[in-house]
Amino acid sequence: MERCLSLLLTVVMVCVFSSAVCAAPPIRIGGLFAVTGPASFLGEPERNTAQMVVDEINAAGGIKGRKLQLVAYDTQGDATRAVQAATRLIKEDRVVAIVGPSTTGDTMAVIPLVQRAKIPLVSCAAGIKITEPVKPWVFKTAQNDYLAVQKIYEHLIRKRIKRIALLTVSDSFGSSGREQLKAQAKRYGMEIVSDDTYGPKDTDMTPQLTKIRSGRAQALICWGTNPGPALIARNAKQLGVRLPLYMSHGVSSKKFIDLAGGAAEGIILPSGRVLVADLLPKSDKQKKALLSFVRDYQKHFRAEGDHFGGHAWDAVMLLKGAIERGGDSPAAIRSQLEKTRNFAGIGGIFSFSPADHSGLSKDAFVMLEVRGKDWALVK
């Protein structure tokens, strides 16, 4: 009789415990993505990827038996909307961390909010100012622009090119890239013979390109995000500009090739490995995660997983690891993010520290070239 009562009590306790676990509230994280507007080529794959990863985590049992919930808002690539949405995530939705925003400008606008509220932010934008100087509650997954500049300059050195022209977009991403291109030029022996800009909404860059064509440059570096760089590629072809054309990682997706059409052929840029995942050797530490991401995105959205969606994949997975190790309080998440080492993600191998909240080296980039309407590795 005692054994029966003991067994019954055990069963009751297990049921109660299981019910408590099932009834545990979800762990709520926020998302700020430019799903619509000029930067939608960034925000849409990021939003899609973030939700896809959250769904997969939950299908596998969640985090320590608790579901993960993504509360995402569309910033439309507008800083004011980003601030409003971040305020709502913090004050009304009570999220424990935020993924995004998609752009450098939006990210810089919301940083003061998350710093005051002490909520971890894992940005999907590239500007170096996001994490340098280090801000305690701010991390990022997009590769820093100064690393992209290093890869481009190293490639130019191998090609024995020293005189360059710059054409950069006049927004936060372009300004940050321009700063790095100019700051590192002397170190790599580059002479900037032309330094011009274009507006984010400009639809014709022939005046700048005409000037560059008649100058002394041996190569042209364009720094911006779609659609501007695609227009520049088409304008350059129309004008017969024969200079090697380099782009930033801001156009690292098949969308750029679609927009530029035949003018994309031969263009070179630094990119994360995801666009050429199938070409990587088996020994590559990222290959497993890259191929899994590409397959999953294709299955869910019938499109290729790209560099930008990868930023959100990394952000959600980094948060997952931090919560598993330290719990779901914002302070614990921040602490564990900072302790993350050797995480093989989509954007690279991440190792954060108190002095480094971007976590990547220039090895996170490979150089790609457009060949036959597709991406190819530059040897």
C-alpha positions as CSV (number, residue, x, y, z in Angstrom):
1,M,0.0,0.0,0.0
2,E,2.8,2.4,0.9
3,R,4.6,1.6,-2.4
4,C,1.4,2.4,-4.3
5,L,0.9,5.7,-2.5
6,S,4.5,6.6,-3.1
7,L,4.2,5.8,-6.8
8,L,1.0,7.7,-7.0
9,L,2.6,10.7,-5.3
10,T,5.5,10.5,-7.7
11,V,3.2,10.5,-10.7
12,V,1.3,13.5,-9.3
13,M,4.5,15.4,-8.7
14,V,5.7,14.7,-12.3
15,C,2.4,15.9,-13.7
16,V,2.5,19.0,-11.6
17,F,6.1,19.7,-12.6
18,S,5.3,19.1,-16.3
19,S,2.3,21.4,-16.2
20,A,4.4,24.1,-14.6
21,V,7.0,23.7,-17.3
22,C,4.4,23.8,-20.0
23,A,2.7,26.8,-18.4
24,A,6.0,28.7,-18.1
25,P,5.7,32.0,-20.0
26,P,7.8,32.3,-23.2
27,I,11.1,34.1,-23.3
28,R,10.4,37.2,-25.3
29,I,13.0,38.8,-27.5
30,G,12.4,41.8,-29.7
31,G,13.2,42.4,-33.4
32,L,13.7,45.7,-35.3
33,F,13.9,45.1,-39.0
34,A,13.5,47.3,-42.1
35,V,11.0,44.9,-43.7
36,T,9.7,47.6,-46.0
37,G,11.2,50.8,-47.4
38,P,14.6,51.3,-49.2
39,A,16.4,48.9,-46.9
40,S,13.9,46.1,-47.2
41,F,16.5,43.9,-49.0
42,L,18.2,43.9,-45.6
43,G,15.2,43.7,-43.2
44,E,13.0,41.2,-45.0
45,P,15.5,38.3,-45.0
46,E,16.5,39.3,-41.4
47,R,12.9,39.2,-40.2
48,N,12.3,36.0,-42.1
49,T,15.4,34.3,-40.7
50,A,14.8,35.4,-37.1
51,Q,11.3,34.0,-37.1
52,M,12.5,30.8,-38.8
53,V,15.2,30.2,-36.2
54,V,12.8,30.9,-33.3
55,D,10.4,28.4,-34.7
56,E,13.1,25.8,-35.1
57,I,14.3,26.4,-31.5
58,N,10.7,25.9,-30.3
59,A,10.1,22.8,-32.4
60,A,13.2,21.3,-30.7
61,G,11.9,21.9,-27.2
62,G,12.7,25.6,-26.7
63,I,15.3,26.8,-24.3
64,K,15.4,24.7,-21.1
65,G,11.8,23.7,-21.8
66,R,10.6,27.3,-22.4
67,K,9.4,28.7,-25.7
68,L,11.1,31.6,-27.4
69,Q,8.9,34.4,-28.7
70,L,9.9,37.0,-31.3
71,V,8.1,40.3,-31.2
72,A,9.2,42.1,-34.3
73,Y,8.4,45.6,-35.7
74,D,9.1,47.1,-39.1
75,T,11.3,50.2,-38.8
76,Q,11.0,51.0,-42.6
77,G,14.7,52.0,-42.3
78,D,13.6,55.2,-40.5
79,A,15.4,56.2,-37.3
80,T,12.3,57.8,-35.8
81,R,10.3,54.7,-36.3
82,A,13.1,52.6,-34.9
83,V,13.2,54.6,-31.7
84,Q,9.4,54.3,-31.3
85,A,9.5,50.6,-31.9
86,A,12.4,50.1,-29.5
87,T,10.6,52.1,-26.8
88,R,7.6,49.8,-27.3
89,L,9.6,46.6,-27.1
90,I,11.3,47.8,-23.8
91,K,8.3,49.4,-22.0
92,E,5.3,47.5,-23.3
93,D,6.5,44.1,-24.6
94,R,9.1,43.7,-21.8
95,V,11.6,41.9,-24.0
96,V,14.8,40.6,-22.5
97,A,17.0,41.4,-25.6
98,I,16.6,42.9,-29.1
99,V,17.8,41.7,-32.5
100,G,18.5,44.5,-35.0
101,P,18.1,47.1,-36.3
102,S,19.0,46.5,-40.0
103,T,20.8,49.7,-40.7
104,T,23.6,51.7,-39.0
105,G,21.5,54.8,-38.8
106,D,18.6,53.1,-37.1
107,T,21.0,51.3,-34.7
108,M,22.8,54.5,-33.6
109,A,19.4,56.0,-32.9
110,V,18.2,53.3,-30.6
111,I,21.5,52.7,-28.7
112,P,20.8,55.4,-26.1
113,L,17.5,53.7,-25.3
114,V,18.9,50.2,-24.7
115,Q,21.9,51.6,-22.8
116,R,19.5,53.4,-20.4
117,A,17.2,50.4,-20.1
118,K,20.0,47.9,-19.8
119,I,18.6,45.7,-22.5
120,P,21.1,43.7,-24.7
121,L,21.0,44.8,-28.3
122,V,22.5,42.6,-31.1
123,S,22.6,44.8,-34.2
124,C,22.5,43.4,-37.7
125,A,24.2,46.5,-39.1
126,A,27.8,47.0,-40.1
127,G,29.0,50.5,-39.1
128,I,32.1,50.4,-36.8
129,K,30.6,53.2,-34.6
130,I,28.0,50.7,-33.3
131,T,30.5,48.9,-31.2
132,E,33.6,51.2,-31.2
133,P,34.0,52.5,-28.6
134,V,32.5,49.5,-26.8
135,K,29.0,50.1,-25.3
136,P,28.2,47.7,-22.5
137,W,24.8,46.6,-23.8
138,V,25.4,46.7,-27.6
139,F,26.8,43.9,-29.8
140,K,26.6,43.3,-33.5
141,T,26.8,40.4,-36.0
142,A,27.5,42.2,-39.3
143,Q,31.2,42.3,-40.1
144,N,32.8,45.7,-39.4
145,D,33.4,47.9,-42.4
146,Y,37.0,48.5,-41.6
147,L,37.6,44.7,-42.0
148,A,35.9,44.9,-45.4
149,V,38.2,47.8,-46.4
150,Q,41.3,45.7,-45.4
151,K,40.2,42.9,-47.6
152,I,39.6,45.2,-50.6
153,Y,43.0,47.0,-50.1
154,E,44.8,43.7,-49.8
155,H,43.3,42.5,-53.1
156,L,44.3,45.8,-54.8
157,I,47.9,45.3,-53.6
158,R,48.0,41.9,-55.1
159,K,46.7,43.5,-58.4
160,R,49.4,46.2,-58.1
161,I,46.8,48.9,-58.0
162,K,47.6,52.0,-55.9
163,R,45.5,54.9,-57.3
164,I,41.8,54.6,-56.4
165,A,38.6,56.5,-56.8
166,L,35.9,56.5,-54.1
167,L,32.2,56.8,-54.7
168,T,30.2,56.5,-51.4
169,V,26.6,56.9,-50.4
170,S,25.9,59.9,-48.2
171,D,24.2,58.0,-45.3
172,S,25.5,56.4,-42.1
173,F,26.7,53.2,-43.8
174,G,28.5,55.1,-46.6
175,S,30.0,57.7,-44.3
176,S,31.4,55.0,-42.1
177,G,32.9,53.2,-45.0
178,R,34.3,56.4,-46.5
179,E,36.0,57.2,-43.2
180,Q,37.6,53.7,-43.1
181,L,38.7,53.9,-46.8
182,K,40.4,57.2,-46.2
183,A,41.9,56.3,-42.8
184,Q,43.5,53.1,-44.0
185,A,44.7,54.3,-47.4
186,K,48.1,55.4,-46.3
187,R,48.8,52.2,-44.4
188,Y,48.2,50.2,-47.6
189,G,50.0,52.6,-49.9
190,M,46.8,53.7,-51.6
191,E,46.4,57.1,-53.2
192,I,42.9,58.4,-53.3
193,V,42.7,60.5,-56.6
194,S,39.0,61.0,-56.5
195,D,36.6,61.2,-53.6
196,D,32.9,61.7,-54.4
197,T,29.5,60.9,-53.0
198,Y,25.9,60.2,-54.1
199,G,22.6,60.5,-52.3
200,P,20.6,57.4,-51.2
201,K,17.7,58.4,-53.5
202,D,19.8,59.5,-56.5
203,T,18.9,57.7,-59.8
204,D,21.8,58.8,-62.0
205,M,25.5,58.8,-61.1
206,T,26.9,59.6,-64.6
207,P,28.3,63.0,-63.5
208,Q,30.5,61.4,-60.8
209,L,31.5,58.5,-63.1
210,T,32.3,60.8,-66.0
211,K,34.7,62.7,-63.7
212,I,36.3,59.4,-62.5
213,R,36.6,58.1,-66.1
214,S,38.7,61.1,-67.1
215,G,40.9,60.9,-64.0
216,R,44.0,59.0,-62.9
217,A,42.3,56.2,-60.9
218,Q,43.3,52.6,-61.6
219,A,40.2,51.2,-59.7
220,L,36.8,52.4,-58.4
221,I,35.5,51.5,-55.0
222,C,31.7,52.0,-54.5
223,W,30.4,51.9,-50.9
224,G,26.6,51.7,-50.4
225,T,23.6,49.5,-50.3
226,N,21.0,48.7,-53.0
227,P,19.8,50.1,-55.3
228,G,22.5,52.8,-55.6
229,P,25.5,50.5,-56.3
230,A,23.5,48.6,-59.0
231,L,22.7,51.9,-60.7
232,I,26.4,52.8,-60.5
233,A,27.4,49.5,-62.1
234,R,24.9,50.1,-65.0
235,N,25.9,53.8,-65.4
236,A,29.6,52.8,-65.5
237,K,29.0,50.2,-68.2
238,Q,26.9,52.7,-70.3
239,L,29.8,55.2,-70.0
240,G,32.4,52.7,-70.9
241,V,34.2,53.0,-67.6
242,R,36.9,50.3,-67.9
243,L,38.2,50.5,-64.3
244,P,37.9,47.4,-62.0
245,L,34.8,48.0,-59.9
246,Y,34.8,47.0,-56.3
247,M,31.7,47.1,-54.1
248,S,31.2,46.9,-50.3
249,H,29.7,44.0,-48.4
250,G,26.5,46.2,-48.4
251,V,25.4,44.5,-51.6
252,S,26.3,40.9,-50.7
253,S,23.3,39.2,-52.0
254,K,21.9,37.8,-55.3
255,K,19.5,40.8,-55.3
256,F,22.5,43.0,-56.4
257,I,23.2,40.8,-59.4
258,D,19.5,40.9,-60.3
259,L,19.4,44.7,-60.1
260,A,22.7,45.3,-61.9
261,G,22.0,42.8,-64.7
262,G,24.8,42.3,-67.1
263,A,26.7,45.3,-65.6
264,A,27.4,43.1,-62.5
265,E,29.8,40.9,-64.4
266,G,33.3,41.1,-63.0
267,I,32.5,43.2,-60.0
268,I,34.5,42.2,-56.9
269,L,33.5,42.6,-53.2
270,P,34.2,41.2,-49.7
271,S,31.4,39.0,-48.4
272,G,30.6,36.4,-45.7
273,R,30.9,32.8,-46.9
274,V,27.2,32.1,-47.1
275,L,26.9,33.1,-50.8
276,V,29.5,30.4,-51.7
277,A,28.8,27.8,-49.0
278,D,28.7,24.9,-51.4
279,L,32.2,25.9,-52.7
280,L,33.9,25.8,-49.3
281,P,36.2,22.9,-48.3
282,K,34.8,20.4,-45.8
283,S,37.4,21.6,-43.3
284,D,35.7,25.0,-43.1
285,K,34.4,25.5,-39.5
286,Q,31.3,27.4,-40.8
287,K,30.3,25.1,-43.6
288,K,27.9,23.0,-41.6
289,A,25.9,26.0,-40.2
290,L,26.0,27.7,-43.6
291,L,24.6,24.8,-45.5
292,S,21.9,24.2,-42.9
293,F,20.9,27.9,-43.0
294,V,20.8,27.9,-46.8
295,R,18.7,24.8,-47.0
296,D,16.3,26.0,-44.3
297,Y,15.7,29.4,-45.9
298,Q,15.1,27.8,-49.3
299,K,12.6,25.4,-47.8
300,H,10.7,28.1,-45.9
301,F,10.8,31.0,-48.3
302,R,11.8,29.5,-51.7
303,A,14.7,31.9,-52.0
304,E,18.4,31.8,-51.3
305,G,19.5,32.5,-47.8
306,D,21.9,35.4,-47.9
307,H,24.5,37.4,-46.1
308,F,21.9,39.7,-44.5
309,G,19.6,36.9,-43.2
310,G,22.7,35.4,-41.8
311,H,23.1,38.4,-39.5
312,A,19.8,37.6,-37.8
313,W,20.6,33.9,-37.7
314,D,23.7,34.7,-35.8
315,A,22.0,37.1,-33.5
316,V,19.2,34.7,-32.4
317,M,21.6,31.8,-32.0
318,L,24.0,33.9,-29.9
319,L,21.1,34.9,-27.7
320,K,20.0,31.3,-27.4
321,G,23.5,30.2,-26.3
322,A,23.7,33.1,-23.8
323,I,20.3,32.2,-22.3
324,E,21.2,28.5,-22.0
325,R,24.4,29.3,-20.2
326,G,23.2,32.1,-17.9
327,G,19.4,32.5,-17.8
328,D,17.0,34.9,-19.3
329,S,17.6,38.1,-17.4
330,P,19.0,41.0,-19.5
331,A,22.0,41.2,-17.3
332,A,22.8,37.5,-17.5
333,I,22.3,37.6,-21.3
334,R,24.7,40.5,-21.6
335,S,27.3,38.8,-19.5
336,Q,27.1,35.6,-21.4
337,L,27.2,37.3,-24.8
338,E,30.4,39.0,-23.8
339,K,31.9,35.6,-22.8
340,T,31.0,33.9,-26.1
341,R,34.1,32.3,-27.8
342,N,34.6,30.5,-31.1
343,F,30.9,30.5,-32.1
344,A,30.8,29.3,-35.7
345,G,28.0,31.3,-37.2
346,I,26.9,32.6,-40.7
347,G,29.0,35.8,-40.6
348,G,32.1,34.2,-39.2
349,I,33.7,32.8,-36.1
350,F,32.6,35.0,-33.2
351,S,34.6,35.6,-30.1
352,F,33.4,38.5,-28.0
353,S,35.2,40.1,-25.0
354,P,34.8,43.1,-22.8
355,A,37.0,45.0,-25.3
356,D,35.3,43.6,-28.4
357,H,31.6,43.5,-29.0
358,S,31.8,42.8,-32.8
359,G,33.7,39.6,-32.3
360,L,35.1,39.0,-35.9
361,S,38.4,39.3,-37.7
362,K,39.0,40.0,-41.4
363,D,38.9,36.2,-41.9
364,A,35.2,36.5,-41.7
365,F,35.3,37.8,-45.2
366,V,36.2,36.1,-48.5
367,M,36.5,38.0,-51.8
368,L,33.9,37.2,-54.4
369,E,33.5,38.1,-58.0
370,V,30.4,38.0,-60.2
371,R,30.8,35.5,-63.0
372,G,28.1,34.2,-65.2
373,K,25.3,35.9,-63.2
374,D,26.5,34.2,-60.0
375,W,29.0,34.5,-57.2
376,A,32.5,32.9,-57.4
377,L,35.4,32.8,-55.0
378,V,38.4,34.9,-55.9
379,K,41.5,32.8,-55.4
